[in-house]
Structure formats: structure tokens, C-alpha cells
């Protein structure tokens, strides 16, 4: 039988860790979306060399295991004189990872738009940068909502890896509780339910905004 009293006892710790997980995930997605939007704009308006460098970055973030990238950020930032606490190191690491994916999301959204819109912009006398800002990006932001939502889900799941750098997110607290009380099943169930609640709420919010925004 499940120890319900124990699950009630650890609930405040699990809930606090869940809020921290959501904070880190949303901040990471915001930063990675902003950087991804900026870098995709650079990629679409720059020459071959810049595009090769951006492609190398994208392939690095997509090809190297996330745990390795988190370790690189955790140990690499102090090496170059940047000192962050565990929370902001976690945000930086997940933002770094997420940027590689958001670059491709925005880039593909632009490339999938009708070529006639580019031609119309040129007829109006707009340069490539102005076409991106005034014609293409308002549309791709709407079209990118579903893949951005998927990316946020991936960020939430990847946040579990931050337990290795002592960020007190949900997985870290789950492991702490298990080692402290040696109660495994109840702790796993409670942590799993919290992850499912977070992701279910996110999917419901995404569907709502898709109905409102996506044309």
C-alpha cells in the first residue's frame, strides 16, 4: 500500500521544486527564443561564412548530449570569468541548448512561407532585412507556436539533468527525498504526477493560444 501520509509530508518540497522547474524552463525558453530569432535573422541575411558558423553551432547543440553541454556551461563559465549561481547556470545551459533548436524552428518557418511574399516586399522597395521584420516574422511567430511548445516540453524534461549541478529542481529534490527517507515508489509517483500536471497545463495553454493566434 502507498504511504499517503508520507506523500502529503513531502508535498511542500515537491511543489516548491516544481515551481523552480517551471521558472527555469520558462526563462530558458524565453532566452532561447530571443536568441534563436536573432540568430535566424542573421543567418537569413548574412553570407556563407556566417551561415557555416551558425550551422556548426546548431549541429553542436543537436548532436552533443545535453548532459555534456550542461557540464561545459557549468565548468566553462567560471573558466572565462563568469560566475553564476546554480539557478542562473541552469538557465544559461538550457538556453544554450534550446537556441540551437529555436534557430531551426524560425528559419524553417521563414523558408516555408510563400516565395511570393518575398517578391512583393522587393516590389515595395524593401530590403531583405525589412522583409523579414515587417512581412515574414509577424507570420512565423504565429506559425512557430506549436514547435515552440514542443521545445518548452523538451526544456522541462531536460531540466531534470540540472540535478547534476545541484539545481534544486524537481528531479534533484526527488533524489534527495529518496536518499533521505529510502521511500522510492511514493516519491517517484509524486514527482511523475507533478511533471504530468506541468506539461498538461502547458499543452492546454498552447492549444488555447493556437486557436486565438494561428491563422
Beta strands, then each sheet from edge to edge (+ up, - down):
end
